C-alpha cells in the first residue's frame, strides 16, 4: 500500500445512489437543492483492504511502500489501485439524512455485495492496472 494506506478511502455504493435518486425523481421539495449521498464510514485504504480480505476469506498480506519510491520507479499509486490516490472527498451526507431520511447501508454490507458480484462474474483478462504488477512485486521484495 502506498505510504502504508493510511489515507481515507471513502466512497459511495452506486446502487444506493441510483435507488435514492430514482426515489427522489419528481419530488418538488428537492428541486434546486444538492445532496451528498455518501456512506458514513471513513475507512483508511488499509482498513478497506482488511475488510475485503476478510470478505473473500483471504489472509491479510499487505506491505507498505513509499510513494516516493513508486514515483522514482515511474509507477503511479493509482496504477496499483484506484483507491491509492491521496485525494479523497469528504462529502457530508447530513443534509440528505435530515431532509430526505437518507441512510447509506453499512460499508461492510456494500462491500459484501460487490465482492459477491465480482466473484460471480470473473474477468477473462487481468485489469489494465496489472501491467506493472510484476515490477510492483519485485519492489516489495
LOLO-549204 format. One record per residue: residue number from 1; residue in one letter; x, y, z of N, C-alpha, C, O in turn. Coordinates in pm, whole numbers, always signed. Layout:
N
R     i   aa       nu       nv       nw      cau      cav      caw       cu       cv       cw       ou       ov       ow
R   NUM    a        X        Y        Z        X        Y        Z        X        Y        Z        X        Y        Z
...
END
This chain:
141
R     i   aa       nu       nv       nw      cau      cav      caw       cu       cv       cw       ou       ov       ow
R     1    x      +85     -118       +0       +0       +0       +0      +89     +124       +0     +181     +133      +81
R     2    x      +64     +218      -89     +144     +340      -91     +139     +411      +45      +32     +442      +96
R     3    x     +255     +436     +101     +269     +502     +231     +187     +435     +340     +139     +501     +432
R     4    x     +170     +305     +329     +101     +227     +433      -50     +227     +423     -117     +159     +501
R     5    x     -105     +301     +328     -251     +301     +311     -326     +368     +425     -440     +331     +454
R     6    x     -265     +466     +487     -328     +534     +600     -424     +645     +562     -486     +706     +650
R     7    x     -437     +674     +436     -526     +782     +393     -671     +732     +380     -696     +613     +364
R     8    x     -763     +824     +388     -906     +794     +382     -944     +743     +243     -896     +794     +142
R     9    x    -1028     +642     +239    -1076     +584     +113    -1229     +578     +118    -1288     +470     +107
R    10    x    -1291     +691     +133    -1437     +698     +147    -1504     +699      +10    -1462     +771      -80
R    11    x    -1606     +618       -3    -1676     +606     -130    -1826     +593     -108    -1874     +597       +6
R    12    x    -1896     +578     -215    -2040     +552     -209    -2066     +426     -291    -1987     +389     -378
R    13    x    -2176     +361     -262    -2216     +243     -336    -2313     +287     -444    -2419     +343     -415
R    14    x    -2276     +263     -569    -2353     +312     -684    -2499     +272     -681    -2585     +354     -714
R    15    x    -2530     +149     -641    -2669     +104     -637    -2750     +185     -536    -2867     +215     -560
R    16    x    -2689     +221     -425    -2758     +302     -324    -2789     +441     -380    -2899     +494     -361
R    17    x    -2692     +499     -448    -2713     +631     -507    -2823     +625     -613    -2912     +710     -615
R    18    x    -2817     +526     -699    -2918     +512     -805    -3058     +493     -747    -3153     +556     -793
R    19    x    -3071     +408     -646    -3200     +386     -582    -3252     +514     -518    -3371     +546     -527
R    20    x    -3163     +587     -453    -3203     +711     -387    -3249     +815     -487    -3352     +880     -467
R    21    x    -3174     +832     -594    -3211     +929     -697    -3343     +891     -761    -3429     +977     -782
R    22    x    -3361     +764     -791    -3487     +719     -852    -3605     +751     -761    -3713     +786     -808
R    23    x    -3585     +738     -631    -3691     +767     -535    -3721     +915     -520    -3826     +953     -469
R    24    x    -3628     +999     -564    -3645    +1144     -550    -3700    +1210     -675    -3743    +1326     -670
R    25    x    -3700    +1140     -787    -3745    +1200     -912    -3887    +1255     -898    -3978    +1185     -853
R    26    x    -3903    +1378     -937    -4034    +1443     -931    -4069    +1500     -795    -4175    +1561     -780
R    27    x    -3983    +1483     -696    -4009    +1535     -561    -3975    +1684     -561    -3858    +1722     -554
R    28    x    -4077    +1768     -568    -4056    +1913     -583    -3979    +1975     -467    -3917    +2080     -484
R    29    x    -3981    +1915     -350    -3908    +1975     -237    -3756    +1962     -252    -3679    +2024     -179
R    30    x    -3714    +1879     -349    -3570    +1864     -373    -3520    +1953     -486    -3400    +1965     -508
R    31    x    -3612    +2016     -558    -3573    +2099     -673    -3483    +2213     -627    -3514    +2283     -530
R    32    x    -3372    +2231     -695    -3280    +2339     -663    -3187    +2309     -547    -3111    +2397     -505
R    33    x    -3191    +2189     -494    -3105    +2152     -382    -3003    +2047     -425    -3025    +1973     -521
R    34    x    -2893    +2043     -355    -2790    +1942     -379    -2776    +1858     -253    -2780    +1909     -141
R    35    x    -2760    +1728     -272    -2747    +1636     -160    -2629    +1543     -182    -2604    +1500     -295
R    36    x    -2558    +1513      -77    -2449    +1417      -82    -2501    +1284      -29    -2553    +1278      +83
R    37    x    -2487    +1181     -107    -2539    +1050      -71    -2424     +955      -39    -2410     +849     -101
R    38    x    -2344     +992      +57    -2224     +914      +87    -2244     +824     +209    -2337     +840     +288
R    39    x    -2153     +730     +219    -2150     +642     +337    -2102     +723     +457    -2037     +826     +442
R    40    x    -2133     +674     +574    -2088     +740     +696    -1943     +705     +731    -1868     +789     +780
R    41    x    -1905     +580     +704    -1772     +535     +741    -1664     +606     +659    -1685     +641     +543
R    42    x    -1551     +625     +722    -1434     +684     +655    -1314     +593     +680    -1223     +630     +755
R    43    x    -1313     +476     +617    -1202     +385     +641    -1075     +433     +572    -1079     +508     +474
R    44    x     -963     +390     +624     -838     +412     +554     -828     +305     +445     -901     +206     +448
R    45    x     -738     +325     +352     -717     +224     +249     -678      +91     +313     -725      -14     +270
R    46    x     -594      +95     +415     -552      -28     +483     -673      -99     +546     -684     -221     +538
R    47    x     -763      -24     +608     -883      -84     +668     -973     -144     +560    -1030     -251     +579
R    48    x     -984      -75     +447    -1066     -124     +336    -1009     -256     +284    -1084     -350     +258
R    49    x     -879     -263     +268     -815     -386     +221     -838     -499     +321     -865     -612     +281
R    50    x     -828     -470     +450     -851     -573     +551     -995     -626     +544    -1018     -746     +556
R    51    x    -1091     -535     +525    -1232     -578     +512    -1249     -667     +391    -1317     -770     +399
R    52    x    -1190     -629     +280    -1202     -708     +157    -1138     -846     +174    -1194     -945     +130
R    53    x    -1023     -852     +238     -959     -981     +264    -1050    -1069     +348    -1066    -1188     +320
R    54    x    -1110    -1011     +451    -1200    -1086     +537    -1320    -1139     +459    -1361    -1254     +478
R    55    x    -1374    -1057     +371    -1492    -1098     +294    -1463    -1211     +195    -1551    -1293     +168
R    56    x    -1343    -1216     +143    -1310    -1324      +50    -1241    -1441     +120    -1208    -1541      +57
R    57    x    -1220    -1427     +251    -1158    -1535     +327    -1009    -1549     +300     -953    -1658     +311
R    58    x     -945    -1438     +265     -802    -1439     +236     -724    -1380     +354     -774    -1293     +425
R    59    x     -602    -1429     +373     -520    -1368     +478     -483    -1225     +438     -470    -1193     +320
R    60    x     -467    -1141     +537     -427    -1003     +510     -276    -1004     +491     -199    -1030     +583
R    61    x     -235     -975     +368      -92     -969     +335      -67     -835     +267      -76     -824     +145
R    62    x      -36     -737     +346       -9     -605     +290     +131     -561     +330     +186     -603     +432
R    63    x     +185     -478     +247     +316     -420     +275     +309     -273     +235     +238     -235     +143
R    64    x     +383     -194     +307     +388      -51     +279     +505      -22     +185     +614      -77     +199
R    65    x     +478      +66      +91     +583     +113       +1     +573     +264       -8     +463     +319      -18
R    66    x     +684     +330       -4     +680     +477       -5     +636     +528     -142     +675     +475     -246
R    67    x     +555     +629     -139     +509     +692     -263     +627     +748     -340     +625     +752     -463
R    68    x     +731     +791     -269     +849     +846     -337     +922     +737     -416     +975     +764     -524
R    69    x     +927     +614     -363     +989     +505     -437     +905     +471     -560     +960     +447     -668
R    70    x     +775     +469     -545     +688     +446     -661     +711     +553     -767     +718     +523     -886
R    71    x     +722     +677     -722     +745     +788     -814     +879     +769     -887     +888     +788    -1009
R    72    x     +981     +733     -812    +1113     +710     -870    +1107     +599     -976    +1176     +606    -1077
R    73    x    +1025     +498     -951    +1011     +385    -1043     +908     +413    -1153     +880     +326    -1236
R    74    x     +853     +534    -1153     +753     +573    -1254     +626     +487    -1247     +565     +455    -1349
R    75    x     +589     +451    -1124     +464     +377    -1102     +370     +468    -1023     +397     +503     -908
R    76    x     +263     +505    -1086     +165     +590    -1017      +86     +507     -917      +44     +396     -949
R    77    x      +64     +557     -795      -16     +481     -698     -152     +439     -754     -201     +330     -724
R    78    x     -213     +524     -836     -343     +490     -892     -332     +374     -992     -433     +311    -1024
R    79    x     -211     +347    -1042     -192     +231    -1129     -195     +102    -1049     -223       -5    -1104
R    80    x     -168     +111     -921     -174       -6     -832     -319      -31     -790     -365     -144     -786
R    81    x     -388      +77     -760     -526      +67     -713     -594     +202     -733     -533     +305     -706
R    82    x     -720     +202     -778     -789     +331     -792     -814     +397     -657     -851     +515     -652
R    83    x     -793     +324     -549     -813     +380     -415     -683     +431     -354     -679     +469     -237
R    84    x     -576     +431     -433     -445     +468     -381     -408     +614     -402     -294     +652     -375
R    85    x     -500     +694     -449     -469     +836     -460     -479     +898     -322     -553     +850     -237
R    86    x     -405    +1003     -301     -406    +1067     -170     -524    +1162     -155     -552    +1210      -44
R    87    x     -592    +1191     -265     -706    +1281     -258     -833    +1199     -241     -853    +1098     -309
R    88    x     -917    +1243     -151    -1046    +1178     -133    -1142    +1284      -80    -1112    +1355      +16
R    89    x    -1256    +1293     -146    -1354    +1391      -99    -1412    +1345      +34    -1418    +1225      +62
R    90    x    -1452    +1439     +113    -1513    +1406     +242    -1648    +1476     +249    -1674    +1560     +335
R    91    x    -1732    +1437     +154    -1864    +1499     +148    -1949    +1452     +265    -1940    +1337     +308
R    92    x    -2031    +1540     +314    -2112    +1510     +431    -2257    +1482     +391    -2318    +1562     +320
R    93    x    -2311    +1368     +434    -2448    +1334     +399    -2553    +1392     +495    -2669    +1354     +489
R    94    x    -2514    +1484     +582    -2605    +1534     +685    -2734    +1593     +628    -2842    +1565     +680
R    95    x    -2726    +1672     +523    -2845    +1733     +466    -2939    +1626     +409    -3061    +1633     +427
R    96    x    -2883    +1528     +339    -2964    +1420     +283    -3030    +1338     +393    -3144    +1293     +379
R    97    x    -2959    +1318     +504    -3016    +1244     +616    -3131    +1322     +679    -3237    +1267     +707
R    98    x    -3108    +1450     +701    -3206    +1534     +769    -3330    +1557     +683    -3443    +1539     +729
R    99    x    -3310    +1596     +558    -3423    +1635     +473    -3488    +1519     +398    -3607    +1525     +366
R   100    x    -3411    +1414     +371    -3463    +1305     +288    -3474    +1172     +362    -3532    +1076     +311
R   101    x    -3418    +1168     +482    -3417    +1042     +556    -3320     +941     +496    -3333     +821     +518
R   102    x    -3223     +991     +420    -3125     +904     +354    -3041     +829     +455    -2996     +885     +555
R   103    x    -3020     +702     +427    -2930     +620     +508    -2852     +530     +413    -2910     +447     +343
R   104    x    -2722     +548     +410    -2636     +463     +328    -2617     +331     +403    -2591     +333     +524
R   105    x    -2630     +218     +336    -2606      +91     +404    -2464      +87     +460    -2376     +156     +408
R   106    x    -2440       +8     +562    -2304       -4     +617    -2205      -47     +509    -2238     -126     +420
R   107    x    -2086       +4     +518    -1981      -25     +420    -1962     -175     +402    -1952     -222     +289
R   108    x    -1955     -248     +510    -1931     -393     +500    -2040     -461     +417    -2009     -550     +338
R   109    x    -2165     -419     +432    -2275     -477     +353    -2256     -448     +205    -2275     -536     +120
R   110    x    -2218     -325     +173    -2195     -288      +32    -2078     -365      -25    -2086     -416     -138
R   111    x    -1971     -375      +51    -1854     -448       +3    -1888     -596      -19    -1840     -656     -115
R   112    x    -1970     -653      +67    -2009     -793      +51    -2083     -812      -81    -2061     -912     -150
R   113    x    -2169     -719     -117    -2241     -728     -245    -2145     -714     -363    -2158     -785     -462
R   114    x    -2050     -623     -351    -1953     -602     -458    -1866     -726     -476    -1845     -773     -588
R   115    x    -1816     -780     -365    -1731     -899     -371    -1809    -1016     -430    -1756    -1089     -514
R   116    x    -1932    -1035     -386    -2014    -1144     -438    -2032    -1131     -589    -2019    -1229     -663
R   117    x    -2061    -1010     -635    -2078     -987     -778    -1948    -1012     -854    -1947    -1074     -960
R   118    x    -1839     -962     -798    -1708     -979     -863    -1671    -1127     -875    -1625    -1171     -980
R   119    x    -1692    -1203     -767    -1657    -1345     -770    -1753    -1426     -857    -1716    -1531     -910
R   120    x    -1875    -1379     -872    -1974    -1448     -956    -1952    -1422    -1104    -2002    -1496    -1189
R   121    x    -1878    -1316    -1135    -1854    -1277    -1275    -1705    -1247    -1295    -1666    -1132    -1315
R   122    x    -1623    -1352    -1290    -1478    -1327    -1301    -1440    -1270    -1437    -1502    -1299    -1539
R   123    x    -1337    -1188    -1434    -1285    -1127    -1557    -1210    -1232    -1637    -1150    -1324    -1582
R   124    x    -1214    -1217    -1768    -1140    -1309    -1854     -995    -1265    -1871     -909    -1345    -1908
R   125    x     -969    -1137    -1846     -833    -1084    -1857     -805     -998    -1733     -897     -943    -1674
R   126    x     -679     -988    -1695     -645     -903    -1581     -676     -756    -1611     -677     -716    -1727
R   127    x     -701     -677    -1507     -724     -533    -1528     -599     -468    -1588     -488     -517    -1570
R   128    x     -618     -358    -1659     -506     -285    -1719     -403     -245    -1614     -284     -238    -1643
R   129    x     -449     -219    -1492     -357     -175    -1387     -259     -285    -1345     -165     -258    -1271
R   130    x     -281     -408    -1391     -188     -516    -1360      -68     -517    -1454      +19     -604    -1440
R   131    x      -60     -426    -1546      +50     -421    -1642     +185     -411    -1570     +285     -464    -1619
R   132    x     +189     -343    -1458     +314     -325    -1383     +321     -413    -1259     +408     -394    -1174
R   133    x     +231     -510    -1247     +222     -593    -1127     +353     -665    -1095     +394     -670     -979
R   134    x     +419     -720    -1197     +545     -791    -1174     +648     -697    -1111     +718     -735    -1017
R   135    x     +656     -575    -1162     +752     -477    -1106     +712     -438     -964     +799     -422     -879
R   136    x     +584     -422     -938     +536     -390     -802     +584     -496     -703     +636     -463     -597
R   137    x     +565     -622     -740     +604     -731     -651     +754     -736     -632     +801     -767     -522
R   138    x     +832     -707     -736     +978     -703     -724    +1019     -595     -624    +1107     -616     -541
R   139    x     +955     -478     -632     +987     -369     -540     +956     -407     -394    +1027     -366     -302
R   140    x     +850     -483     -375     +811     -520     -240     +908     -621     -179     +923     -627      -57
R   141    x     +973     -698     -262    +1070     -797     -210    +1193     -723     -161    +1287     -786     -113
END
